[in-house]
Amino acid sequence: MRRGCISLGEIMCDVCQRIIPYPERYLVIDEKNGVEVEKGETVRYCTECAIKKGYAHNKEMKGRMVLTFFTEPDISQEQGV
């Protein structure tokens, strides 16, 4: 499961080992052997590493571009579509 979070300044990216400063966003995801799974090892990605891995992308919402960690099916399910 993907969880978009805001750093309190004490979080490290598990990929690049960079400290994610407050109030930067980061992604927490469960993976097994580098693949997203329902239950697995918890991995933290800074926004740059999440984009490189394909877990984040920019999307136009309300006339402006925003970074999202969620896929279109994830968003549709949350809205009950």
C-alpha positions in Angstrom: 0.0 0.0 0.0 1.3 3.5 -0.9 1.3 6.2 1.8 2.2 9.8 0.9 3.8 11.5 3.9 5.3 14.7 5.0 8.8 14.5 6.7 9.4 15.9 10.1 13.1 16.1 9.2 14.1 12.8 10.7 13.4 10.5 7.7 16.0 9.0 5.4 15.3 7.8 1.9 16.1 4.1 1.8 17.3 4.3 -1.8 19.7 7.4 -1.9 20.3 7.6 1.9 19.4 11.3 1.8 17.8 12.9 4.9 14.4 14.2 3.8 14.0 17.7 5.3 10.8 19.1 6.8 8.3 19.7 5.2 9.3 17.7 2.1 7.0 14.9 0.9 8.0 11.3 0.7 6.5 7.9 -0.1 6.2 4.9 2.1 5.5 1.6 0.3 5.6 -2.1 1.0 7.9 -4.0 -1.4 9.3 -7.5 -1.8 12.4 -7.9 -4.0 11.9 -4.3 -5.3 8.3 -4.9 -6.4 5.3 -3.3 -4.7 3.2 -5.8 -2.7 0.3 -5.7 -0.3 2.4 -6.7 2.7 6.2 -6.6 2.6 9.3 -4.7 3.7 8.5 -1.0 4.3 10.6 1.3 2.1 10.8 5.1 2.2 11.4 7.0 -1.1 12.2 10.7 -1.4 10.3 12.4 -4.3 13.2 12.1 -6.7 13.7 8.4 -6.1 9.9 7.8 -6.3 9.8 9.5 -9.7 12.8 7.5 -10.9 11.1 4.2 -9.8 7.8 5.2 -11.4 5.9 5.5 -8.1 5.3 9.2 -8.5 4.2 11.4 -11.4 2.9 14.9 -12.1 -0.7 15.4 -12.9 -2.9 18.4 -13.8 -5.5 19.1 -11.1 -7.6 22.2 -10.9 -5.5 23.9 -13.6 -2.1 23.3 -12.0 0.5 20.5 -12.0 0.8 18.5 -8.8 3.0 15.6 -7.8 1.1 12.5 -6.9 2.2 9.1 -5.5 -1.1 7.4 -6.5 -2.1 5.7 -9.7 -5.4 6.5 -11.5 -7.0 3.2 -10.3 -6.0 4.1 -6.7 -7.6 7.6 -7.0 -10.8 6.1 -8.6 -11.2 3.6 -5.7 -10.8 6.3 -3.1 -13.5 8.4 -4.7 -15.9 5.4 -5.0 -15.9 5.5 -8.8 
